[in-house]
Amino acid sequence: MPRPQFTDDEEYLIRLVLSPTANLQSNSYMWGYLLGGAALAGLATYTDSFALLLSAFAIVCGFRLYEERYQAKWAPLWRSIVSKYEAGIREIDVPQE
């Protein structure tokens, strides 16, 4: 199968997926806001503060919404990458006469 022609953004995403350090950075980002929100929620429970509890909830929800928007930005490029690979595979599956 000849290598599909990818745009610069698609090449960036492919390199990002193949990079072991990129995954670690994403996980540390996620753990940062989850643990921070959990610590704030624990403090809210300890101090019996409803405002702190709402703040913890807002932090976790806010960062999660940001992640969803970020992922939606790249979704069309992921579809394009997969489509190009599928087209290449279909060319291989077609019997040559």
PyMOL commands that set and color helices and strands:
alter all, ss='L'
color gray80, all
select helices_A, chain A and resi 8-18+20-47+50-93
alter helices_A, ss='H'
color red, helices_A
deselect
rebuild
show_as cartoon
